[in-house]
Every structure is written in structure tokens, then in C-alpha cells.
Amino acid sequence: MKRQFSRLLVLVTLITFSLFMGVTVKGQEASVEVAEAAICADVVNREPVDVGDEFETSVNRLFCFTKITGVQEPIEITHVWYWGEIERARVSVPVGGSGWRTWSTKAIQAHETGEWHVDVLGPIGELLKSLTFTVKGVPREEIARAPGTSALQVSEGVICRDAVDREPVDVGEEFESTVGKLFCFTKIEGVETPVEITHVWYYGDGERARTSLSVGGSGWRTWSTKNIMEHEIGEWHVDVLGPEGELLKTVQFTIIKERP
């Protein structure tokens, strides 16, 4: 009888302790708040500088600044940057205590005009706040037709596994990390005299390769290649630039882990 009572007492104690810890953790999570949040051009002395909700593409880089309150012990929050509905960056930032100020940064590419937002997520992924902003710039179609840039157009631009007889092979938007090498295939129209175009390969926001290609006439087909390392998993894109550096087209693709 005493042994059964002892076991019952231990069980009750464990349940009480678990409930207490659950309430404590839940209370910690529920109390985390974003007291201040802003998109800005810089952060100086832990304060946001040039805060706004509209920026030119020439800004090159933006900051998401947050001040977090209600933190009882060190945690991590996450800033998730979206261009339209496309996730462009996910940054975990530490928060050491209540009133803590922290920020993430994001490089802005010349073609990434339009609506953006940053979701600020709490320690268990709960949405604490969402900040919206706009990046303004000349639409790529207007850039391609601007005076002095001729009427160059990319009538076909794809990522593929090979190019055979001047045609792309195994075209896709998603490739496994073991693919080894990929091709960016382009067909160029509107060429009056021989020119050079450039393929710039990006892994995330980091430039990984830049290849100049000769274009001899309208309807010209040309391509660049890039070795893909197995650890380079995530979002990629290739910017196709005209002879004066104008953006003609962006081709996006994703590298995923090898499927079982």
C-alpha cells in the first residue's frame, strides 16, 4: 500500500511539474512582442536610418530592424524576406532580453521591383509582425527598349541539363544537388550587329559566375554552364544582361536535396 502511494505521489509530482513547465514556456512565448519594426536603408548606433515603405532599386541593400520586448530569457526570432510570394531570405537573429534591438539585411537586385514583405516569426514560428514595402525601378521591358540599348530581347531563356544541336535538353525549374552541371540556354532576337551578352549566375544573393557570350545576329542561340556543388541547395537565378549591362531576362531555378 505504501509503495503504491509513493508511486502515485511521484506521478502526481511529475504531472504537476510538466504542467508548470508548459505554462511557463507558453507564457514566455505569448509575451514576446515586436515593440518597434521598420524597413530602412541602414542601422547606426542600434537605430534605424532612412526608414520608409518605398525604395529605389539603387538602394542595393535594405535592413529589417526590430525591437523585441517581453523576453524573459534568450531566444531566437526569424526574419523571412519575401519578394511577392517568393521567399528570398530567412535569417535567424538572437534576442538576449526585453528591449533587445536586432536586424537582418537583404541585398536588392536590380530586377526585384514590386511588392515585398518581411514576416517576423517568434521562437516557435508564430507570426509576430509583418512589414510591407515596395521597391521601385524601371520595368525590365522598358530597360530592354531604352534608347541606346537596341531592341534586344530574350525570346527563350531556360535552365537545362545540356544543349544538343543548339537546343536545350531536360529543361526544368528544379534539379537535384547531384546534377553536377547546369546550362543557361538563351535565344536572342533583335540583333542588328554582333554584340555580347552576359549570363550572371546567382546562388541566393551571391554572384557565383559571370560569362560573356557572343551574339552574331537575330535568332542567335547561346548558353553558359555552371558546376553545381552538392551543398549549394536553395534558390538560384541567372540574370541575362545586354551589351550595356541592361537586364534582359531573369531565369530562376531551385536546387534540392537528392531524392531517396
Sequence and secondary structure as in RCSB ss.txt:
>XXXX:A:sequence
MKRQFSRLLVLVTLITFSLFMGVTVKGQEASVEVAEAAICADVVNREPVDVGDEFETSVNRLFCFTKITGVQEPI
EITHVWYWGEIERARVSVPVGGSGWRTWSTKAIQAHETGEWHVDVLGPIGELLKSLTFTVKGVPREEIARAPGTS
ALQVSEGVICRDAVDREPVDVGEEFESTVGKLFCFTKIEGVETPVEITHVWYYGDGERARTSLSVGGSGWRTWST
KNIMEHEIGEWHVDVLGPEGELLKTVQFTIIKERP
>XXXX:A:secstr
 HHHHHHHHHHHHHHHHHHHHHHHHHHHHHH EEEEEEEEEEEETTEEEEE SEEEGGG EEEEEEEEE  SS E
EEEEEEEETTEEEEEEEEEE STTEEEEEEEE  TT  EEEEEEEE TTS EEEEEEEEEE   HHHHHTSTTST
T EEEEEEEEEEEETTEEEEE SEEEGGG EEEEEEEEE  SS EEEEEEEEETTEEEEEEEEEE STTEEEEEE
EE  TT  EEEEEEEE TTS EEEEEEEEEE    
